[in-house]
Amino acid sequence: MTRRIDLPSAVMLALVAVASLLAFTWPLIVTPSASLDGNSQSSFVFAIILPVVIGIMVTQLTRGTIGVKALAMLGVLSALGALARPLGAGTAGIEFVFVPLLLGGRVFGATFGFLLGCTTMFTSALLTGGVGPWLPFQMLAFAFTGMFAGLLPRVRGWVEIAVLCLYAFVASFLYGMLVDLSFWPFNLGLGTQVSYVAGAPLMENLHRFLVWSAATSLGWNLGRAFTTIITLVLIGRPLLRILRRTNRVGRYEEGASA
């Protein structure tokens, strides 16, 4: 599996990035007469994700940039992430699922990281019964977290761990805030100081959202960030070596059999 993003995959990822930005931030730009329906938004987002994931997979297979062994590794890391997610569920934001996602995206590249985020979140939702209107938003936020892990600067050793830890801290908050933003308009109703107000100025709604997010999710985001950072510091380097060895062996064997 190459770390480079080929042109067809880059185009699809760029299109889904624009659509995702609109899907997440629509509460900040919606008109007062717009209909607010969380279920319809969820269906729209899922309709974005599915063709992109299938399209990227087909493109990678036909171009030979992802082989059978890379697909197997995608399945293994997805399963590990799905099993890791329930370990700290409901306990002050303790989550280990970011570790395989960040390491997988880091070693195998941005496209792999995007696919890994989608498949991990979808699989874990099936295992834990977490399928609902929030799932497509979680899948997108998680997928882009994995994708950007594959675009981090190419450094090694403890510098690499430091870069991953810094990214994990930022990504933990961005992921939490994006997921919060997807259901914030439907969560409180109207009339509170932090409720969503359709048609209000962007900065007013943004201020309301940030106050609400800090009050309700700050502890969870911090817990997610520090859990991921501590795990990366303790076992990040050996896991990176294992994944890189697997990647090198996979590429060698695929080339030898061609």
C-alpha positions as CSV (number, residue, x, y, z in Angstrom):
1,M,0.0,0.0,0.0
2,T,1.5,3.3,-1.1
3,R,1.3,6.4,1.0
4,R,0.6,8.6,-2.1
5,I,-2.9,9.6,-3.0
6,D,-3.6,9.0,-6.7
7,L,-5.6,11.5,-8.7
8,P,-9.0,9.7,-8.7
9,S,-8.9,9.2,-5.0
10,A,-7.8,12.8,-4.4
11,V,-10.7,14.1,-6.4
12,M,-13.3,11.9,-4.6
13,L,-11.8,12.9,-1.2
14,A,-11.9,16.5,-2.1
15,L,-15.5,16.3,-3.1
16,V,-16.6,14.5,0.0
17,A,-14.6,16.9,2.1
18,V,-16.6,19.9,0.7
19,A,-19.9,18.0,1.1
20,S,-18.9,17.0,4.7
21,L,-18.0,20.5,5.6
22,L,-21.5,21.6,4.5
23,A,-23.1,18.7,6.3
24,F,-21.4,19.5,9.6
25,T,-21.6,23.3,9.5
26,W,-25.1,23.8,8.1
27,P,-26.4,25.0,11.5
28,L,-24.1,28.0,11.2
29,I,-25.3,29.1,7.8
30,V,-28.9,27.8,7.5
31,T,-31.7,30.2,6.7
32,P,-34.6,30.8,9.2
33,S,-37.1,29.1,7.0
34,A,-35.1,25.9,6.6
35,S,-36.5,22.6,7.8
36,L,-34.6,21.1,10.7
37,D,-34.7,17.3,10.5
38,G,-31.8,15.3,11.9
39,N,-32.9,12.1,10.2
40,S,-32.9,13.6,6.7
41,Q,-29.5,15.1,7.4
42,S,-28.2,11.7,8.4
43,S,-29.5,10.1,5.2
44,F,-27.9,12.8,3.1
45,V,-24.5,12.2,4.8
46,F,-24.7,8.4,4.5
47,A,-25.5,8.9,0.8
48,I,-22.2,10.8,0.5
49,I,-20.1,8.3,2.4
50,L,-21.1,5.0,0.7
51,P,-20.3,5.9,-2.9
52,V,-17.0,7.5,-1.9
53,V,-15.8,4.5,0.1
54,I,-16.8,2.1,-2.7
55,G,-15.3,4.3,-5.3
56,I,-11.9,4.7,-3.5
57,M,-11.8,0.9,-2.9
58,V,-12.4,0.1,-6.5
59,T,-10.0,2.7,-7.7
60,Q,-7.2,1.4,-5.4
61,L,-7.8,-2.2,-6.5
62,T,-7.9,-1.5,-10.2
63,R,-4.7,0.7,-10.1
64,G,-2.9,-1.9,-8.0
65,T,-2.2,0.6,-5.2
66,I,-4.0,-1.6,-2.7
67,G,-3.7,-5.4,-2.7
68,V,-5.1,-8.3,-0.9
69,K,-2.7,-8.0,2.0
70,A,-3.6,-4.3,2.4
71,L,-7.3,-5.2,2.4
72,A,-6.5,-7.8,5.0
73,M,-4.7,-5.2,7.1
74,L,-7.7,-2.9,6.7
75,G,-9.9,-5.6,8.1
76,V,-7.5,-6.4,11.0
77,L,-7.1,-2.8,12.1
78,S,-10.9,-2.2,11.7
79,A,-11.6,-5.2,14.0
80,L,-9.0,-4.0,16.5
81,G,-10.5,-0.5,16.6
82,A,-14.1,-1.9,16.8
83,L,-13.0,-4.1,19.8
84,A,-11.1,-1.2,21.4
85,R,-13.9,1.3,21.3
86,P,-16.2,-0.3,23.9
87,L,-13.3,-0.7,26.4
88,G,-13.7,2.7,27.9
89,A,-17.2,3.6,26.7
90,G,-19.1,5.7,29.2
91,T,-16.0,6.2,31.4
92,A,-14.9,9.9,31.3
93,G,-14.0,9.8,27.6
94,I,-11.4,7.0,28.0
95,E,-11.1,5.7,24.4
96,F,-8.4,3.6,22.8
97,V,-10.0,3.5,19.3
98,F,-7.9,6.4,18.1
99,V,-4.6,4.5,18.5
100,P,-5.1,1.9,15.7
101,L,-6.7,4.6,13.5
102,L,-3.8,7.1,13.8
103,L,-1.1,4.4,13.5
104,G,-2.8,2.8,10.5
105,G,-3.2,6.1,8.7
106,R,0.4,7.1,9.6
107,V,1.9,3.9,8.1
108,F,-0.3,3.0,5.2
109,G,-1.3,6.5,4.0
110,A,-4.1,9.0,3.9
111,T,-6.4,7.0,1.6
112,F,-6.0,4.0,3.8
113,G,-6.7,6.1,6.9
114,F,-9.9,7.4,5.4
115,L,-11.2,3.9,4.6
116,L,-10.0,2.7,8.0
117,G,-12.0,5.4,9.8
118,C,-15.2,4.5,7.9
119,T,-14.9,0.8,8.4
120,T,-13.9,1.0,12.0
121,M,-16.7,3.2,13.1
122,F,-19.3,1.3,11.1
123,T,-18.1,-2.1,12.5
124,S,-18.0,-0.9,16.1
125,A,-21.5,0.6,15.7
126,L,-22.8,-2.8,14.6
127,L,-21.0,-4.5,17.5
128,T,-22.2,-2.1,20.2
129,G,-25.7,-1.4,18.8
130,G,-24.7,2.2,18.2
131,V,-26.4,2.5,14.8
132,G,-28.5,5.7,14.6
133,P,-28.7,9.1,12.8
134,W,-25.4,10.1,14.4
135,L,-23.4,7.2,12.8
136,P,-22.7,8.8,9.4
137,F,-21.4,11.9,11.1
138,Q,-19.2,9.8,13.3
139,M,-17.9,7.9,10.3
140,L,-17.0,11.0,8.4
141,A,-15.3,12.7,11.4
142,F,-13.4,9.5,12.2
143,A,-12.4,9.0,8.5
144,F,-10.9,12.4,8.1
145,T,-9.1,11.9,11.4
146,G,-7.4,8.9,9.9
147,M,-6.8,10.6,6.6
148,F,-4.9,13.5,8.1
149,A,-2.8,11.1,10.2
150,G,-1.4,9.9,6.8
151,L,-0.5,13.5,5.8
152,L,1.6,14.3,8.9
153,P,5.3,15.2,8.3
154,R,7.6,12.3,7.7
155,V,9.8,12.1,10.8
156,R,10.9,9.1,12.8
157,G,11.8,8.1,16.4
158,W,10.5,10.0,19.4
159,V,9.9,13.1,17.2
160,E,7.3,11.0,15.3
161,I,5.6,10.0,18.5
162,A,5.6,13.7,19.6
163,V,4.0,14.7,16.3
164,L,1.4,11.9,16.6
165,C,0.6,13.0,20.2
166,L,0.2,16.6,19.2
167,Y,-2.1,15.6,16.4
168,A,-4.0,13.2,18.7
169,F,-4.7,16.1,21.1
170,V,-6.0,18.4,18.3
171,A,-7.9,15.6,16.5
172,S,-9.6,14.5,19.7
173,F,-11.1,17.9,20.2
174,L,-12.0,18.4,16.6
175,Y,-13.7,15.0,16.3
176,G,-15.7,15.6,19.5
177,M,-16.7,19.1,18.4
178,L,-17.7,18.0,14.9
179,V,-19.9,15.2,16.2
180,D,-21.4,17.6,18.7
181,L,-22.1,20.1,16.0
182,S,-24.1,17.5,14.0
183,F,-26.8,17.1,16.7
184,W,-26.5,20.3,18.7
185,P,-29.5,22.0,17.0
186,F,-31.8,19.1,18.0
187,N,-30.4,18.4,21.5
188,L,-31.7,21.3,23.6
189,G,-34.7,22.7,22.0
190,L,-35.3,26.5,21.9
191,G,-35.0,29.2,24.5
192,T,-31.8,28.5,26.4
193,Q,-28.7,30.6,26.3
194,V,-26.8,28.0,24.3
195,S,-29.7,26.8,22.0
196,Y,-29.3,26.9,18.3
197,V,-31.1,29.9,16.6
198,A,-31.9,29.4,12.9
199,G,-30.8,32.4,10.9
200,A,-28.8,34.0,13.7
201,P,-25.4,35.6,12.8
202,L,-22.7,33.0,12.3
203,M,-20.6,34.3,15.2
204,E,-23.6,34.3,17.6
205,N,-24.4,30.6,16.8
206,L,-20.8,29.7,16.9
207,H,-20.4,31.3,20.4
208,R,-23.5,29.4,21.6
209,F,-22.2,26.2,20.3
210,L,-18.7,26.6,21.8
211,V,-20.1,27.4,25.2
212,W,-22.4,24.4,25.0
213,S,-19.7,22.1,23.8
214,A,-17.2,23.2,26.5
215,A,-19.8,22.7,29.2
216,T,-20.9,19.2,28.0
217,S,-17.9,17.7,26.2
218,L,-14.7,19.2,27.5
219,G,-14.1,16.3,29.9
220,W,-14.8,13.7,27.2
221,N,-12.5,15.3,24.7
222,L,-9.7,15.7,27.3
223,G,-10.1,12.0,28.3
224,R,-9.9,10.9,24.7
225,A,-6.9,13.0,24.1
226,F,-4.9,11.9,27.1
227,T,-5.8,8.3,26.7
228,T,-4.5,8.3,23.2
229,I,-1.4,10.2,24.0
230,I,-0.4,8.0,26.9
231,T,-1.0,4.9,24.8
232,L,1.1,6.2,22.0
233,V,3.9,7.1,24.3
234,L,3.9,3.7,25.9
235,I,3.5,1.4,22.9
236,G,3.5,3.7,19.8
237,R,7.0,3.0,18.6
238,P,6.9,-0.9,18.7
239,L,3.4,-0.8,17.0
240,L,4.8,1.5,14.3
241,R,7.7,-0.9,13.7
242,I,5.3,-3.9,13.4
243,L,3.0,-2.1,11.0
244,R,5.9,-0.9,8.8
245,R,7.4,-4.3,8.7
246,T,4.0,-5.8,7.6
247,N,3.7,-3.1,5.0
248,R,7.2,-3.8,3.6
249,V,6.7,-7.5,3.5
250,G,3.3,-7.1,1.9
251,R,4.7,-4.9,-0.9
252,Y,7.6,-7.3,-1.5
253,E,5.4,-10.4,-1.7
254,E,2.9,-8.7,-4.0
255,G,5.7,-7.6,-6.3
256,A,7.3,-11.0,-6.3
257,S,4.1,-12.7,-7.3
258,A,3.3,-10.3,-10.1
